[in-house]
Amino acid sequence: MNRVQNLTQAYSQAPWRKQLQWIGLFMLVLILVALVAGIYLSVSAEASSNGRAIQAMYAQIERMEREIEDQKTQLAFLTSNDEMAKRAEEMGFLLVNKDEVLYIIVPGYKRSGQVILGSPPGSPVPGASMLSPEYTQSLFDWLRERIFEPAAPLVQEVRP
């Protein structure tokens, strides 16, 4: 019995060692929790700063769109009939009647920027497919043609 007691006493740890182990384990858990919290805060801060940057970019896009619309409005005003007539009068241009205009026809001249409103007669329909049948055939049709009707091309060749 004495021998068993000696063995257990030799292998048992001192109370201060057990306390140090518990403190070490507690500190390890505390460090892990702090590490996870730090990573979470870092990711959250980056996400919020990116979100704020996106909001600023959307505000900039809206501001630019408003500026574009304002410039379109100014252009429409400057090219309006009344404004163009006023500017032409200030520059010394005069109104011309139809009878005073002389039109000259130049053979072989093609106007650049001529608008073609429709396709010429005989051109293909825009919705029609321009693909060859090999590209429009489904997999099931191809399998049926190759497996269930493999001799069909040969039979057609033999017929007189």
Residue, then its C-alpha position, 0 to 999 in steps of 0.5 A: m500500500n505504501r508503494v502505491q501511495n508513493l507512486t501516486q504521490a510521485y505522479s500527482q502534480a502540485p496544486w500550484r501547477k494545476q492552477l497554472q495549467w488552468i490559468g494557461l488554458f483560460m488565457l489561451v481561450l481569452i486570446l482566441v476570443a480576442l483574435v476572433a473579435g479582432i478579425y471580426l472588427s477588421v472585416s466589419a470596418e473594411a466592409s463599412s468603408n467599402g459600403r461608404a465608398i460605394q454610396a459616394m460613387y452612387a452620389q457622384i454618378e447621380r450628380m454627373e447624370r444631373e449635369i449631363e441632363d442640364q447640358k442636354t437642356q442647355l444644348a436643346f435651348l441653344t439649338s432651338n428654332d428661335e435661338m438659332a434664328k436670333r443668332a443667324e440674324e446677329m451674324g447677318f444671315l437673311l431668310v431666303n424664299k424657296d424661289e431664290v434657292l438654286y439646286i444643282i444636281v451633281p451626277g455620281y454624288k452620294r450624300s454621306g450620312q444618308v439614313i436607310l430606314g428599311s432593308p432593300p427588297g429581297s434581303p433576308v428577314p432580320g428574325a430568320s436564322m442564318l445558321s446552318p442546320e448542323y448548328t440548329q440540330s438538337l442532341f436528341d435529333w442527332l442521336r436518333e439520326r445516328i442510332f435509330e436510322p444509321a442506314a438511311p443515307l446508304v438506302q438513299e444512295v442505292r435507290p435509282 
